[in-house]
């Protein structure tokens, strides 16, 4: 004699039902307190994905890529030169697949950019997608995960990303552990404050981040990047595939793409050249420029940006970003206005000290605003 559904449910141990309820409540609590159990980079990926899905009416210039564009090109400054809306979807630590997914989300939402500015930084190009295992669940949906799994041939990674996207405690387990450790040590976790500052600066700068000049007085650490490697530099096959997918997608929508080779500090540029990174990277970009007629390369490597306008060896501070944005903005204005294309590999002019013609907020100003006496926390 078969049991009815009611009888089957009654046979489930009450303890199991209670435990499942506690798990659901815990996951809900973590999801509701995301700022406490996340990190700046993860929040950046998550909010950029949300922005991409909201750009249904967007008809201006999209900036995509990684932190070099995110910190180095300021949409409000570009906009003042180009005369079109500019939005930044570049993410910290972004790789070619994240660029593709964000562009696709924007296009699927109804956005029709007049142009795209993108960068792919050499170190992130060389690393495989596992470099961002923590970040993918913040950005990718089912179709994105399928694309990534198909290209990598990694079914296990697909399942891992899918589960992490659905279960907050799984994707945020490292941050949860850090919070517990801080609490046991009698410390107050500060991540929520840091994320709030990062988020405000991002909103105020239309998706970009303007880094303050708080590097003054400290020595730039050149040891982290640009070091000689045992094998010659090459783009990881997955990044190579998704860079091409990005350009093909833009080509299908007849969108011109400007690949910005962003400047690094003089000492870092020298390391790139001596240690065999610069030449193969340039060759990789050159192959893209030859293959895709909608691609123009904007090369700022030798525009003589002084070390004093870098936050660290790879990223421009507010002064460097202002100068780069004015230079790139002027070029885009002339190019999009219909001037003859000429060469599709453009050596940008030398760095010039500049004054801001539009207001933007750097991270030091954000900190002062959010910590002023009497401010009511949101």
N, C-alpha and C positions, 0 to 999 in steps of 0.2 A: 504494500500500500504506500503510494507516494505521499509525501508531506506537502501540505499547502504552503504557499509563499509566507503566510503569516507564521506558520509553525517553524519554517526554516529560519526566519528572522529571530524568533524567540530563542532558537538554539544557539545563536551567535553569542559568545561570552560578553557579558556587560562590560567587563574590563577592556576588551578589545574596542568596543564602541566608544568607551570613554577615552581611550588612548587616541583613537582616530580623531575624536573631537578636539582633544588638546593639540594634536598636530596641526589641524586646520586653524585653530585659534592662534597658534604660534606663527604659522606662515602669514596669517592675516596681520598680525602685529608687526612682523618684519616688513611686510609690504607697505604698511601704513606709516612706518618710521624709516623710510628709505634713506633719508639724509644721515641718519645715525649709523646705518649699516651699509654704507656704500663708500665710494672714493671719488675724487675729483674727476679722474679720467672716465670712470664708468658713467658718472652722471653726465659728462660731456657727450659721450656716445648716445646715451638714452635721449637726452633733450634734443640732440641734433637729428636723430631719427624722427622724433615728434615734429620738429620744425619742418623737415623734408615733406612729411605727410600733410602739412598745413599750407603748402605754397600753391594752392590751386589757381590763384590769380597772378602769380609772379611772372613778370615779363622782362626782368633785368639780367644782371650778371651774377652767376653763381660761382663762389670760390669753394673749391674742394681740395682734399688731400690730407695732409698731416699738420703737425704743430708748426712747421716752418711757415706755412701760409696762414695758419690760424693766428700766430703771434706776429707775423711779418707784414701782412696786408690788411689794412683797416678799411672796412666797407664804407664808413662815413666819409673818409678822405677820398677813396676811389670814386665814390658817388659824386663828390664835389667837382671832380675833374671830368668824369664821363657823362654826367647828366642823366644817368639811369639808376634805378634802384639796384643796390648790391646787397647780397646776403651771403654769409659765410657758413658753410656746412662742413668745413674741415674739422677733423677731430684729433685730439692728442694721441700720438702713437698710431695714427691711421695708416692703413696699408691699401694696396690697390683694390682688394675686394670691398673694403668699406667704402671707398670712393664710388665704386660701381653701384653698390646697394643704395647709397644715399642719392645718387643721381637718378636711379630707377624709381625710387620712392617719390622723388620730386616730380618726375615726369608723369608717373601714374596718378599723382594727385591733380594734375592738370597744368603744372608749371611749364612754361615754354621760354627758357632762358634765351636771351639774345647772344650770349657768349658764356663760356666756362673758363675759369682760371683754375689750374690744378698744379700740384707738385707731388712728386714721389721721391722721398729722401733716400739716399743710397743705402743706409744701414737697414731701414725698414723694408726696402726692396729686397735685400739679400736674405732677410729672415723669413721663415715660413709662417703660415697662418697661426701656428701654435704660439707664436709670440703674443697673440691677443686672445688666448683662450678665455681669459676673464672677461674680455670686452664683447665678444661676439653676441652672447645672449642679450645684451642691452640693446642691440641694434637689429639683429636678424630675425626675420619671420620664417615661416615654413619654406616659402619659395627660395629665400636667401640661403637657408641651410641646405636645401637640396642642391642649389647651384654650387655651393662650396664643397659639399660632399662629392658631387659628380666630378668636379675638377681635381680634388685631392685624392679621390678614391678611398676615402676614410669613412667607412660606415660607423665606426665607433665614435668618431668625433661628431658625426651628425646626431647620434642619439644623445651624446653628452651635452651638446649645445641645445638640443630640443628640450631636454629635461631641465637644464639650468634656466632656460627661458621661462619655464612654467613654475619652477620651485624657487622662491626667493632665498631660502636658507642654503640651497645648493650653490647658487652663483655667488652669494655673498658670505660664504662660510669663512673666508680668510678675515674679512672685516668684522664678522661677528666674534671670531676668536680674539681679535685684537681688542675689541670692546670689553670682552670678559676679562682679559688679561689686565687691561687698564683699570677696570673696576676693582679687581682683586688687589692691585697695587695702590689703591686709594687715589687714582688719578681720574680726572674728568676728560672723557673723549672730546676732541676738538674737531673731528671730521665734519660735523654738521656745520660749524662756523666756517670752515674752509670751503666747503661746497657752496654755502650761501654766498660767500664773497666771489667765488669763481662764477657762479650762476649770474649774479648781478652784473659783473663786468662783461660777461658774454652777452647779456641782454642789452646793456648800454652800448655795446659795440657791434650790434647786428650779427652776433654769432662769433665774432673774433675776440681775442683777448689782447689788451694793450699792456705789456709788461713794464713795470716801473723801473726807474734807474737806481734800484737799491743794490746794484752790483758794485757801485763805486767804492774803491778802497780794497776790494778783494781780488786776488789773483785768479784769472780764468784757468780752470782745470782742463787742460788739453788731453789728459790721459784717458778719458773715458771713450773717446771716439777716434776714428780715423787710424787705428792701429793696424800694423801689417798683419795680414792673415796668411795661413798656410796655403789656402787655395785661392786662385785668382778671383777677383770680384765678379759676380754675375747676379742678375736678378733671379730670385726664386721662381721656378716654373709657374707656380700658382699666381704670384704677383704679375709675372709677365703676361699670363693669360688674361687676368682681369684688367690690366692696363689696356690691353687691346680690346677687350669687351667694352670698356668705358668709351674708348674712342669710336668704336663701331656704333655704339648706341647714340652717341652725339651726332655721328655722321648720318644716321638714319633719320634724325630730326633736323638735319641741316644746321647744326649748331657749331660755330667755330670754337676751337679749343686752344687756349694759350697755356702751354706748359712752362711754368716759371721755375727756373733753376735758381733757387734762392741763395743769397750770399751766406757764407760762413765766415768766422773771424779769420784774419790773415794767417795766423798760426795754424788754424785748422785746414784752411785751403792748401797750405804748403804740405801738411801731412797727407792730405788726400792725394796730392800729386806725387809725392815721394813714395808713398806706400801702395801705389797701384790701384787706387780707388777711382780717381778722377777720370782717367782715360777710358777704362771699360764702361764706366757709367755714361760718359758722353757718347760713346759708341752705341750704347743701348738706346739712348734718347734719339740719336741720329737715325737709327733704324725705324723708330716710330715716325719720325718726321718724314722719312722717305716713303713709308707705307701709307700714311694717312694725309690726304690733301687738305683736310680741315684743321690740321695741327700747325700752330706757330710756336716756336720755342723762344721764350723771353729769358735771356741768359744774364744773370746779375752776378756771376761768380767773380768777375774782374772789374766790378764797378767801384772798387776801392772804398768799401765801407770800413771805416776805422774800428779797431777793437773796442773803442769807447762807446760805440752805439750797439753793442751786443749785450744781452742779458747773461748769456753763457755762450760758449763757442759756436753753438748751432742756431741760436735764436736771437733775433733782433729785439732790442728794447724799444720803448715808445719813440725815441728819436730816430732810431734806425728804421722802424716800421713806418713812421711818418714820411721819411725820405723815399723809401721803397714804394710806398703807396702813391705818392705824388708822381714819381717817375713812371710807374706802371700805368697809373691812371691817365697820364698825358698820352702815353703810347696807345692805350686802348681807345681814347677819345679820337685820336687821329685815324687810327686803323678802322674803327667801326664807322667813322664818318664817311668812309668811302675813298680814302687815299689809296693810291696803288699799293698792293701788298708788298712788292719787292721781295727781298729775301725772307725766307720763312724760319731763319735762325737769326735772331736779332740780338746783337751785343748792346746791352743797355748802357746809357751814358754814366759818367762817373758820379759818385755820391756828392750831393750838395746839402749843406746845412739848410734846414727849412723851418719855417714857422707855420703852425697849424692855422688853416683858414676856417676850419670847422672844429667844434668842441668834441672831444672824445675823453673818455675816462680811463686812466691807467689803474693798475692794481693797488698802488699806494693810495690813490684818491678813494678807491672803493673801500679800502680798509678804514680810512678816516671817517667816511660817511657811516659805515656800519658799526663803528665803535664810538661814535660821538656820545657824550653824556646826555641822558634823557631820552635816547632813542628807544622806541617801543619795538620789541622783536615781533616779527610776523609769525 
